[in-house]
Amino acid sequence: MHSSLATVRKPILVAIALGAIALAFLLILTRLHGPSSAFASSHAEAPLISQDPRADNTDLYAFVSPDNTNTVTMIANYIPLEAPASGPNFYSFDDTVLYEIKIDNDGDGHPDLGYQFRFSTATRNPNTFLYNTGPIGSLSDSSWNRPQTYSVTLVHFNKDGQPEGKGKVLGQSIATPPDNVGPRSTPNYDNLAAAAVTNLPGGIKVFAGQRDDPFFVDLGSIFDLAGLRPFNPFHLIPLPADPGRDAIKNYNTHSIEIQVPSSQLVSFSSPTIGIYASASRQKVRILDQNGKTKSNGPWVQVSRLGNPLINEVVIPLGQKDYWNREDPANDKQFESFYTKPEVSKLENVLYGLPPEGHAGGALMPIDEANRSDLVSILLTGVHGLNETGSTESDLLRLNTAIAPGINGACPGGTASPAAPDRLAVLAADLCGYPNGRRLGDDVIDIDLRVFAQGYGSFLNAAFGLPNKTPNNLLGDGVDSNDVSFSGTFPYVASPHQGYEVP
């Protein structure tokens, strides 16, 4: 049908086609009341943080470590869409940013403990433009001209979420690996990265440095009026169906990873914890006449991340920067964006059947109000799985008592050597999102289906959640990362090499 329309020459049919496109735009604007967000995890998701990439949380992962189930691994990624060939000033953490991973273990939305990461960068030879003056054979190699180290501090918080003292330094002058430049500069990159894995007191393990960006999504189609290539024919402005394309393929990020014994994270009353990552800058920054900056004053949070996609598709544009500055304990003020989600309206108008959708749509009508299911999943946790209480807060909740098999899967809550299911809890694999988040969990497809009330047969039977069809088949067509993950810490794949990837 669409190919024949493209060759029609009769003026009346051309007018009809143009009118249909105009009507489509009109419907989008009137139904959605202005611009809408798209699914892009947390890559430059708010106006202000998009101008400050080195403080931008891109993703947060938390899971019971499959190779050491007495521990929890937490991974906070920063700096979106790093091009591997980015010399001469390769990407690094920002020395003026306070990076934190915080844990709430009593369900009040306030952190009870957290881990702070501060970085320090040296310039060994200021008289060259080179990142390295020869092959980098070790983390202490003098050929590496811009080495970066960091400290890790354990901080405890009072009942109001304020730090109690300056915390306990667990490690300092810990080396990061260099960026993966190329075969001449970093000929044995994996050895450099392995040397950067560091053991700290109390059975804690850390790593910080460049890695492959583990997020996968078809950004190109999704940002084109929320297109999903496999569902192209059912869009309000239809196109031929097409496989999804991973827009994050070949891109890197910077990961802060910490593995901690579960006993150091949980409270005596519950094995479930809530986790979020943040980045803060000091309140006053002064630019001197030489172009250098100095920072002073208290820390101000400029970015935070718990569940994926919240500040992208739940929080509206006018409140994104405000949301980034708020603490999770104050998230009840945003409840209406969960109970009346814009994403569900978008799915109805673009892909739905009448009366909410259009004649060419396919999705069963989706409830656009009273979505208490989203409050449970995203703000309080699911009863019987990872509920933390009645306080509404955006936290990545993890029930540490549910242990996976060696590959990270636990179908039905039982450890299994099977491969993890990318749809995680939607497919009865309880060791994945929204019970924590593993690297391979397909949060795009999961959230598309959750917002469309296509929860799948398991959650329909176990919790009575709706399982509308074909809503339970929604997806962007990108089902996995472009490279495989490791089965051991630091798990995230090695970064793409600048020499090999333009």
N, C-alpha and C positions, 0 to 999 in steps of 0.2 A: 504494500500500500504506500509506504513512504517513498520508495524509489520511483514509483510512477508519478507521485505528486511532484517530485523534483523536476520532471521533464515536461509537465503540463505548461502549455503556452497560452491558454485561453485567459484573457484578462480577468474574467469573473472568478475563476478558480484561484488565480494569484491573489486577488483581493480577499477571498475567503481564508486563504492560508495566512496572509498577513494579519487579518482580523483575529484569527485563532491565537497567534502568538501574542498579539496585544492583549487579548482577553486573559491569556495565561499570566502575563505580568501583572495585570490588574488584580487577578484573583490572589496572587502571591502577596501583593502589597496590602490588599484590604484584609486578607485573612491573618497575616502575620504582624500587621501594624508596625512595619519598619524593618530594618536590616536584621538578619538572624545569624547566629553563629553556625559553624560547621564542625564536624568531628575531626579534631586535629590534636588529640591528647592535650598537652599543655605547651605547645610550641608557639611562643609569642602570642598568647591568648588574650592579653589585655593591652590597651593603648600604651600605657606608660612602660610596662615591663617589656614590651616589644622593642623599646629603644634602649634596653639594658640587658642584652642577651646573657652576659656572664653571671647575672643574678637570677636568670629565668629558670625556674623548675620546669623541666620538660616532662618527666615521668617519675613515678614512685612505685616501687615493687617491694613486696614483703611476703615471705613464705617460710614455712618450716623447712630447714635445709635438708634436701633429700639424702645427702651422704652423711649427715650428722643430725639426726632428728631431735636431739636434745638442744638444738640451737635454732635461732631465727636469723635469717638473712634479710637485711634491709638495704635497698639500693635506691639512691636519689640521684637522678640525672639532671644535669644543667647544661646550658648552651645549646640551643636548637640548631639543627641543620648545618653541622660543621662540614665544610668541603675538605676532603683529605689533602688536596693540593693547595694549602693556604699559607705558604711561606711568603716572605721571610719571617713574618711575625705569626707563628703558629698559635693555635688556641691554647688557653690555659685557664685555670681558676683565677679569680680576682682576689688580690691580696687585701682589698679594702671591704670585702663582703664577709659577713658572718653566715656560714652555712650550718644548718642544724637539722637533725632528725629527732623528733620528739615523740614520746610515748605516753598515752593516757591509759592507766591500768585500773581505774576505779569508775569509769563511765561518766564522769562529770564534764567531759569536754576539755578540761584543762590538762596540760601535760604534767606528769608526775616525775618524769626523768627525761633527759635528752642528751644527745651527743653533739658537741660543737666542733666544727672543723675550721681552722684558720690557716691560710696559706701565706708563704713567703717566697718571693722570686728573686734570684740573684742574677747579675750580669757579670760574667767572668772577664770578658774582654769588651769594653765599651768602644773600642776603636775598629770594630768590624760590624758589618750588617748581618753577618751569618748567624743563624740559629745554632749551628755546630760547625766547627772548623776541621772536622775529620770524622771518621766512623765513631759512633758512640758504642763502646764495648761494655760499659757498665754504668750503673747509676751515679757513680762518682767520677766518671771519665771527664777529664779536663777539656775534652773536645766539645762537650755539651755546654754551650755558652749561656743558656737560660734555664738552669736547673730550678726546680720548684720543690719545696718541702712543706710539711704541714704538721699541725698539732691536733690532738684529739683530747677533748675535755668532757668528762662526765659531770652533768649538772642535775641537781634535784630542785624541784619546784614546790612552793607552798600551795595551799588550797586555792589561792587566787591565780595560780599559774605564773607567779613571779619567782625568779631564781633565788635560791637560798645560798648566798655567798658566791664565791667565784668558781666553785666547782673543783673537781679533782682532775689534774692533768694525767691522762693515761699514757700518752706518748707525745714526743715532740721531735722535730727535725726528721720526720719520716719522709722518705723520698718518694716522689711520684716518678713514673716512667716518662720519657720524652714522648712527643707525638710520633706517630708512625710515618716517618718522612719518606724513606725509600731504601733500596738495597745497598746504596753506598753509605748512607747516614745511619740507618738502623738495620744492619744486616741480620741481626738475631733478635728481632723485636720481641718475640714471645718470651725469650729468656729475660729481657729487661722487665717485661710486665710481671713475670713470675717472681723476680727479685723484689718487686715493689709490694708483694703481699707480706704483711707484717703482723706478727703475733704481739698482742698486748696483754697485760696482767689480767687474770681472771678468766682465761680461756677465750678472750675476744680476738677477732681477726679483722684487719682492715685493708682496704685498697682504695686508692684515689688516682684517677688518671683517665686518659682518653680510651674510649671503647667504641665498638660499633653501636649505632643507635638501634636498640632492640625493638623499637616501636615500628609497626607496619600498618600502612593505610594508603588508600587511593586519594591523596589530597587533590590531585588535578581534577578529578571528576566531582568530588564532594564539594569543592569550593565553586564549582560551576552550577549554581542553584541547586545544591544538595543532590547532585546526580549520583546514582549507584549503577555502574555500568551493566551488571547482570540484570538490573530492573529497568534499564533505559526505555524499553517499549511501553512501560506503564507510567512513566513520568508525564506530568502535565504538558511538558514540551518534549515529546518523544524522540528518541534516537534508536538506532539499531543496538541490540544487546552486544556486549563486548566483555572480555575478561578484565578483571581488575588489574591495576598497575600500581606497584608499590612505589610511592613517591619518595620514601625515605631510603630506598635502596642506595647503597654506596655512601651514605652519610654517616658521620660519627657524632659522638656526644662526649661529655665528660661525666664520669660516674664517681660517686662517693659510695663506697660499699662497706658495710660493717656486719659482722656475724657475731651474735651475742648468745650465750647460754640463756635458754628460756626462763630459767629460774631467776635471772637478774632483771627480767622485764615484767613478769606477771605479779599480781597481788595474791595474797593467800586465799582470797575469796573467789577468784575467777581466772581461768586460763586464757581469757580473751582480752586482747589489747587493741587499742586504736592508735594509729600511727599517722603522722604527717611530717612533711619536710618543708623547710622554709629558707628564705634568704633575706638578710637584713643589711641595711646600710646605716651609717651614723647620720644623725639628723642634719648636721652642718657640714657642707663641703666647700672649701675655699680654693679658688683658682688663682695662683699667684702669677706674677708678671712673666715668669719663665715657662708658664703653661703647665706647671705641676699642681697637683691637687693635694690638699690636706683635709682630713676628716676629723670631726670632733662631735661631742655630745652623745646622747643616748642612741641606742639602736632602734631603727624603725623598720618593721617588716615590709618588704616590697613585693614578695612573692611567697605563695604557699601552695601546697598540693597534698591532697589526701586521696580521694577517689579520682580515677581518671575522668577527664572530659567535663567536670562540673563547671569550671569557669569558662569553658568553651561553649557549652550548649544549654546550660541551665541558667546561668547568671546573665542578665541582659547587659548590653554594651555600656550603658550609663552607670552600671554599678560594679564593673569588673575590677577596676583599680581599687575601689573601696573594699570589695570582697578580699582582695589580696592582702590588704592591711589588717583585716579583722582576724580575731582568733576563732578557732572552731567552736569554742564554748558559746559564742554569740551567734551561731548560725540559725537559730530559730527565726530570726528576723527575715531570713530568705525562704522560709517554708513555702510561701505561695508560689514560688518558681518551681517547686517540686510538685505541688498538688495540682498546678495548672501549667504543665510543661509546654514550652514553645515547640520543642522537638516533636511531640505528639501531634500538635496542630500542623506542623510542617509535613509530617508523614501522611496525615489525612489529605491535605490539600494537594500534595504533589503526587502521591501514589495510591490514594484511597478511592474506594467506590463511592458513588453518591449515597446520601446527600452531602456528606462533608467533602467528598472528593470529586471525581469527574468520570465521564463515561468510559474513558480508556484506562482507568485505574484498576488495581487488583486487590488492595488490602481491605480487610474487613474494618468497619468503623472502629476507631480507637477512642477511648474515653479521654477527653481533654480537661477534665476537672475531677476533683475528689480522688486524686491519685495517692491514696495512703500507702499503696504498695511501694512507691518510690521513696516515701519518707522512711519506711521500714528498711529497705535495702540500702539506701544511701545516707541516712541520717541517724538511725538508731541501731542498725543491725537486725538480722533476721532471727526471730525467736526460734530457739532450738538449734541454731547454727553459730551465729557470732554476735548476738545481741549484747550491747553494753549497758543498756538501761534506757530511761526515758529522755535523757538529755539529747537534743538534736544537734549534731555536730558532724562536719565533713571530715571523717577519719577513715583511713583504710583499715578495716577491722579484720583481725586474724585470730582464729581460735587455735591456739598453740597445742591443744590436746589432740587435734586431728593430724596424725602423722602420715606422710606419704611413703610410697615405695621408693626404690633407688632412683627411679626416673622422674619422681615428683607427682605421681598419680595416686589417688585414693578413691576409686569408684564406690559410691555408696558410703563413703567414709572409712573404707578399709584399705590399708596399704596394699599396693599391687605393683608388680614389676612392669605393668603395662605403660605405654606412652601416655602422657597427659592428654586429655581432651581439650582442644582449643576453646571449646564452649564452656568449659569448667563446670560450675554449679548447674547451669542450664542443661548439661548432659550428665548430671549426677556425679561429676568429679568434684568432690567437696574440698579439695586442696587448692582450688583456684578461685578466681574472681567470681563474686564479691567477697569470698572468704580469703582475704589477702589478695595478692596478684602475683602470678608467676610470669616469667619473661615471655612465654609463648601463649599466654591467654589472649584471645582475640577480642579485646574489649570493644572494638568498633562494632563487630557483629553482635556481641552480647548486648550492648546498650541499645543498638538499633531495635533488637527484638524486645527487650525489656520495655522500652518506651512505647513500642507498638503493641504491647500485651500479647506477644507471642512467646510465652515463657517456656514452652516445651512440655513434654508429657511428664517428666519427673517432677518439676515444680508444681504442675497442675495437680498431680496425685498427692504430693507430699504436703503442699501448703494451700491448695485450692486456688492458685493463681491462674488467670485466664491463659488459654493456649489457642489464640486465634490463628487461623490459617488463611493465606500463606504468610501472614505476619511473622510466623516462626521460622521463615526461611530467609528473612532479610539479611543482606550483607553487602559489603563493598567489593567482594571478589578477590580480596587479598587475605589469604588464610594463614600465612606464616612469614617469619622473618627471612631476609635474603640470605643469611648465613646461619649455621647451626650454633647453638649455645654449648657451653662446656658443662660437664656434669659435676664439676668441682669449683670451689671458690676461686676466682670471682665470678664465675658463671657467664657473665656477659662476654660475647665474642670479641676477639681482638679487633682493633680499629682497621679500617681500610687504609691501604698505603697510598700516600700522595703520588708516588711514582706511577703506580698502576691505575689510579682512578683520577681522571681529570676534574 
